[in-house]
Amino acid sequence: RPYRETPAYQHIVAAFRAHRVTSEKLCRARQELHFQAATYLCLLRSVRQHAALHREYHGRGERSPEEVAGLVGFRLPQQPGGKG
């Protein structure tokens, strides 16, 4: 779904339109809105990163110890006598 249809985007646009700067009396409110927009941007980026990490690492059932070790960049030691 396009980002322009998301509730967060619509809220930010409505807030900016409601607080258009017409004089320096609203300077503080303008800075507050920029901070709020930056906060929403951080939230949206974090949600996307979380979704990507969730898709990559979330449960595909039980994993073998070898597979888990490979996820974090390790190898399991070989057992003496050829076991493992």
Long-range contacts (C-beta under 8 A, 24 or more apart in sequence): 8-40, 8-43, 8-44, 11-40, 12-36, 12-37, 12-40
